[in-house]
Amino acid sequence: MRPFHIILQDATETHPRRVDFRAEGPDHAFQIARNEADGVHVELWEGAKLLARMTKSGANMWKLHPTSDRSHEIGHEPVPTSAPWA
């Protein structure tokens, strides 16, 4: 099992939420995010590597965004985790 995390944020939240999980592959992120409201923005990470940026646009519909990793830029702040293994 590999470590992943997703960052979730929608228009009503002032701070993003982080969900850590272990899975065989990144597709498990969709199972976690599927109950989120339309319009939620999701970043999927495997460790320090950004895998995908996407926005939920409807039931089981996702809009993909460019995935250039900008975590090194000023203003990128880590999101606290509540994972038991962190």
CNS distance restraints for C-alpha pairs under 8 A (distance, minus, plus):
assign (resid   1 and name CA) (resid  22 and name CA) 5.57 0.50 0.50
assign (resid   1 and name CA) (resid  23 and name CA) 4.88 0.50 0.50
assign (resid   1 and name CA) (resid  24 and name CA) 4.93 0.50 0.50
assign (resid   1 and name CA) (resid  25 and name CA) 7.93 0.50 0.50
assign (resid   2 and name CA) (resid  22 and name CA) 5.20 0.50 0.50
assign (resid   2 and name CA) (resid  23 and name CA) 5.41 0.50 0.50
assign (resid   2 and name CA) (resid  24 and name CA) 5.98 0.50 0.50
assign (resid   2 and name CA) (resid  25 and name CA) 7.14 0.50 0.50
assign (resid   2 and name CA) (resid  46 and name CA) 7.81 0.50 0.50
assign (resid   3 and name CA) (resid  20 and name CA) 7.39 0.50 0.50
assign (resid   3 and name CA) (resid  21 and name CA) 6.01 0.50 0.50
assign (resid   3 and name CA) (resid  22 and name CA) 4.51 0.50 0.50
assign (resid   3 and name CA) (resid  23 and name CA) 6.73 0.50 0.50
assign (resid   3 and name CA) (resid  46 and name CA) 6.19 0.50 0.50
assign (resid   3 and name CA) (resid  47 and name CA) 6.37 0.50 0.50
assign (resid   4 and name CA) (resid  20 and name CA) 5.93 0.50 0.50
assign (resid   4 and name CA) (resid  21 and name CA) 5.43 0.50 0.50
assign (resid   4 and name CA) (resid  22 and name CA) 5.89 0.50 0.50
assign (resid   4 and name CA) (resid  23 and name CA) 7.37 0.50 0.50
assign (resid   4 and name CA) (resid  26 and name CA) 7.13 0.50 0.50
assign (resid   4 and name CA) (resid  44 and name CA) 7.39 0.50 0.50
assign (resid   4 and name CA) (resid  45 and name CA) 5.59 0.50 0.50
assign (resid   4 and name CA) (resid  46 and name CA) 4.43 0.50 0.50
assign (resid   4 and name CA) (resid  47 and name CA) 6.00 0.50 0.50
assign (resid   5 and name CA) (resid  18 and name CA) 6.70 0.50 0.50
assign (resid   5 and name CA) (resid  19 and name CA) 5.42 0.50 0.50
assign (resid   5 and name CA) (resid  20 and name CA) 4.21 0.50 0.50
assign (resid   5 and name CA) (resid  21 and name CA) 5.92 0.50 0.50
assign (resid   5 and name CA) (resid  44 and name CA) 6.12 0.50 0.50
assign (resid   5 and name CA) (resid  45 and name CA) 5.30 0.50 0.50
assign (resid   5 and name CA) (resid  46 and name CA) 6.54 0.50 0.50
assign (resid   5 and name CA) (resid  47 and name CA) 7.48 0.50 0.50
assign (resid   6 and name CA) (resid  18 and name CA) 5.70 0.50 0.50
assign (resid   6 and name CA) (resid  19 and name CA) 5.34 0.50 0.50
assign (resid   6 and name CA) (resid  20 and name CA) 6.63 0.50 0.50
assign (resid   6 and name CA) (resid  29 and name CA) 7.00 0.50 0.50
assign (resid   6 and name CA) (resid  42 and name CA) 6.49 0.50 0.50
assign (resid   6 and name CA) (resid  43 and name CA) 5.43 0.50 0.50
assign (resid   6 and name CA) (resid  44 and name CA) 4.57 0.50 0.50
assign (resid   6 and name CA) (resid  45 and name CA) 6.08 0.50 0.50
assign (resid   7 and name CA) (resid  16 and name CA) 6.31 0.50 0.50
assign (resid   7 and name CA) (resid  17 and name CA) 5.61 0.50 0.50
assign (resid   7 and name CA) (resid  18 and name CA) 4.61 0.50 0.50
assign (resid   7 and name CA) (resid  19 and name CA) 6.60 0.50 0.50
assign (resid   7 and name CA) (resid  41 and name CA) 7.98 0.50 0.50
assign (resid   7 and name CA) (resid  42 and name CA) 5.51 0.50 0.50
assign (resid   7 and name CA) (resid  43 and name CA) 5.06 0.50 0.50
assign (resid   7 and name CA) (resid  44 and name CA) 6.69 0.50 0.50
assign (resid   7 and name CA) (resid  79 and name CA) 7.76 0.50 0.50
assign (resid   8 and name CA) (resid  16 and name CA) 5.54 0.50 0.50
assign (resid   8 and name CA) (resid  17 and name CA) 5.15 0.50 0.50
assign (resid   8 and name CA) (resid  18 and name CA) 6.38 0.50 0.50
assign (resid   8 and name CA) (resid  40 and name CA) 6.62 0.50 0.50
assign (resid   8 and name CA) (resid  41 and name CA) 5.75 0.50 0.50
assign (resid   8 and name CA) (resid  42 and name CA) 4.76 0.50 0.50
assign (resid   8 and name CA) (resid  43 and name CA) 6.80 0.50 0.50
assign (resid   9 and name CA) (resid  13 and name CA) 6.29 0.50 0.50
assign (resid   9 and name CA) (resid  15 and name CA) 7.11 0.50 0.50
assign (resid   9 and name CA) (resid  16 and name CA) 4.72 0.50 0.50
assign (resid   9 and name CA) (resid  17 and name CA) 6.45 0.50 0.50
assign (resid   9 and name CA) (resid  40 and name CA) 5.62 0.50 0.50
assign (resid   9 and name CA) (resid  41 and name CA) 5.27 0.50 0.50
assign (resid   9 and name CA) (resid  42 and name CA) 6.70 0.50 0.50
assign (resid  10 and name CA) (resid  16 and name CA) 7.93 0.50 0.50
assign (resid  10 and name CA) (resid  37 and name CA) 7.97 0.50 0.50
assign (resid  10 and name CA) (resid  39 and name CA) 6.30 0.50 0.50
assign (resid  10 and name CA) (resid  40 and name CA) 4.36 0.50 0.50
assign (resid  10 and name CA) (resid  41 and name CA) 5.98 0.50 0.50
assign (resid  11 and name CA) (resid  39 and name CA) 7.58 0.50 0.50
assign (resid  11 and name CA) (resid  40 and name CA) 7.39 0.50 0.50
assign (resid  16 and name CA) (resid  79 and name CA) 7.07 0.50 0.50
assign (resid  17 and name CA) (resid  79 and name CA) 7.09 0.50 0.50
assign (resid  18 and name CA) (resid  79 and name CA) 6.19 0.50 0.50
assign (resid  18 and name CA) (resid  80 and name CA) 6.83 0.50 0.50
assign (resid  18 and name CA) (resid  81 and name CA) 5.94 0.50 0.50
assign (resid  18 and name CA) (resid  82 and name CA) 7.92 0.50 0.50
assign (resid  19 and name CA) (resid  81 and name CA) 6.99 0.50 0.50
assign (resid  19 and name CA) (resid  82 and name CA) 7.60 0.50 0.50
assign (resid  19 and name CA) (resid  83 and name CA) 7.55 0.50 0.50
assign (resid  20 and name CA) (resid  81 and name CA) 6.97 0.50 0.50
assign (resid  20 and name CA) (resid  82 and name CA) 7.54 0.50 0.50
assign (resid  20 and name CA) (resid  83 and name CA) 5.70 0.50 0.50
assign (resid  21 and name CA) (resid  83 and name CA) 7.65 0.50 0.50
assign (resid  23 and name CA) (resid  28 and name CA) 6.58 0.50 0.50
assign (resid  26 and name CA) (resid  44 and name CA) 7.76 0.50 0.50
assign (resid  26 and name CA) (resid  46 and name CA) 7.73 0.50 0.50
assign (resid  27 and name CA) (resid  31 and name CA) 7.59 0.50 0.50
assign (resid  28 and name CA) (resid  32 and name CA) 6.73 0.50 0.50
assign (resid  29 and name CA) (resid  33 and name CA) 6.17 0.50 0.50
assign (resid  29 and name CA) (resid  44 and name CA) 7.27 0.50 0.50
assign (resid  30 and name CA) (resid  34 and name CA) 5.62 0.50 0.50
assign (resid  34 and name CA) (resid  59 and name CA) 7.62 0.50 0.50
assign (resid  34 and name CA) (resid  60 and name CA) 6.80 0.50 0.50
assign (resid  36 and name CA) (resid  40 and name CA) 6.68 0.50 0.50
assign (resid  37 and name CA) (resid  56 and name CA) 7.52 0.50 0.50
assign (resid  38 and name CA) (resid  55 and name CA) 7.93 0.50 0.50
assign (resid  38 and name CA) (resid  56 and name CA) 5.17 0.50 0.50
assign (resid  38 and name CA) (resid  57 and name CA) 5.31 0.50 0.50
assign (resid  38 and name CA) (resid  58 and name CA) 5.50 0.50 0.50
assign (resid  38 and name CA) (resid  59 and name CA) 7.54 0.50 0.50
assign (resid  39 and name CA) (resid  55 and name CA) 5.92 0.50 0.50
assign (resid  39 and name CA) (resid  56 and name CA) 5.18 0.50 0.50
assign (resid  39 and name CA) (resid  57 and name CA) 5.71 0.50 0.50
assign (resid  39 and name CA) (resid  58 and name CA) 7.96 0.50 0.50
assign (resid  40 and name CA) (resid  55 and name CA) 5.60 0.50 0.50
assign (resid  40 and name CA) (resid  56 and name CA) 5.52 0.50 0.50
assign (resid  41 and name CA) (resid  53 and name CA) 7.50 0.50 0.50
assign (resid  41 and name CA) (resid  54 and name CA) 5.91 0.50 0.50
assign (resid  41 and name CA) (resid  55 and name CA) 4.41 0.50 0.50
assign (resid  41 and name CA) (resid  56 and name CA) 6.65 0.50 0.50
assign (resid  42 and name CA) (resid  53 and name CA) 5.79 0.50 0.50
assign (resid  42 and name CA) (resid  54 and name CA) 5.29 0.50 0.50
assign (resid  42 and name CA) (resid  55 and name CA) 6.01 0.50 0.50
assign (resid  42 and name CA) (resid  56 and name CA) 7.91 0.50 0.50
assign (resid  43 and name CA) (resid  50 and name CA) 7.31 0.50 0.50
assign (resid  43 and name CA) (resid  51 and name CA) 7.66 0.50 0.50
assign (resid  43 and name CA) (resid  52 and name CA) 5.76 0.50 0.50
assign (resid  43 and name CA) (resid  53 and name CA) 4.54 0.50 0.50
assign (resid  43 and name CA) (resid  54 and name CA) 6.52 0.50 0.50
assign (resid  44 and name CA) (resid  50 and name CA) 6.15 0.50 0.50
assign (resid  44 and name CA) (resid  51 and name CA) 5.49 0.50 0.50
assign (resid  44 and name CA) (resid  52 and name CA) 5.15 0.50 0.50
assign (resid  44 and name CA) (resid  53 and name CA) 6.45 0.50 0.50
assign (resid  45 and name CA) (resid  49 and name CA) 5.54 0.50 0.50
assign (resid  45 and name CA) (resid  50 and name CA) 4.53 0.50 0.50
assign (resid  45 and name CA) (resid  51 and name CA) 5.36 0.50 0.50
assign (resid  45 and name CA) (resid  52 and name CA) 7.23 0.50 0.50
assign (resid  46 and name CA) (resid  50 and name CA) 6.55 0.50 0.50
assign (resid  46 and name CA) (resid  51 and name CA) 6.76 0.50 0.50
assign (resid  49 and name CA) (resid  69 and name CA) 7.62 0.50 0.50
assign (resid  50 and name CA) (resid  67 and name CA) 6.77 0.50 0.50
assign (resid  50 and name CA) (resid  68 and name CA) 7.80 0.50 0.50
assign (resid  50 and name CA) (resid  69 and name CA) 6.01 0.50 0.50
assign (resid  51 and name CA) (resid  67 and name CA) 6.76 0.50 0.50
assign (resid  52 and name CA) (resid  64 and name CA) 7.32 0.50 0.50
assign (resid  52 and name CA) (resid  65 and name CA) 7.38 0.50 0.50
assign (resid  52 and name CA) (resid  66 and name CA) 7.66 0.50 0.50
assign (resid  52 and name CA) (resid  67 and name CA) 5.56 0.50 0.50
assign (resid  53 and name CA) (resid  64 and name CA) 5.98 0.50 0.50
assign (resid  53 and name CA) (resid  65 and name CA) 5.19 0.50 0.50
assign (resid  53 and name CA) (resid  66 and name CA) 6.67 0.50 0.50
assign (resid  53 and name CA) (resid  67 and name CA) 5.92 0.50 0.50
assign (resid  54 and name CA) (resid  62 and name CA) 6.23 0.50 0.50
assign (resid  54 and name CA) (resid  63 and name CA) 5.34 0.50 0.50
assign (resid  54 and name CA) (resid  64 and name CA) 4.36 0.50 0.50
assign (resid  54 and name CA) (resid  65 and name CA) 5.47 0.50 0.50
assign (resid  55 and name CA) (resid  62 and name CA) 5.59 0.50 0.50
assign (resid  55 and name CA) (resid  63 and name CA) 5.17 0.50 0.50
assign (resid  55 and name CA) (resid  64 and name CA) 6.66 0.50 0.50
assign (resid  55 and name CA) (resid  65 and name CA) 7.85 0.50 0.50
assign (resid  56 and name CA) (resid  60 and name CA) 7.66 0.50 0.50
assign (resid  56 and name CA) (resid  61 and name CA) 6.02 0.50 0.50
assign (resid  56 and name CA) (resid  62 and name CA) 4.58 0.50 0.50
assign (resid  56 and name CA) (resid  63 and name CA) 6.38 0.50 0.50
assign (resid  57 and name CA) (resid  61 and name CA) 5.48 0.50 0.50
assign (resid  57 and name CA) (resid  62 and name CA) 5.51 0.50 0.50
assign (resid  57 and name CA) (resid  63 and name CA) 6.50 0.50 0.50
assign (resid  58 and name CA) (resid  62 and name CA) 7.13 0.50 0.50
assign (resid  70 and name CA) (resid  76 and name CA) 7.79 0.50 0.50
assign (resid  71 and name CA) (resid  76 and name CA) 5.62 0.50 0.50
assign (resid  72 and name CA) (resid  76 and name CA) 7.09 0.50 0.50
assign (resid  81 and name CA) (resid  86 and name CA) 7.10 0.50 0.50
assign (resid  82 and name CA) (resid  86 and name CA) 7.39 0.50 0.50
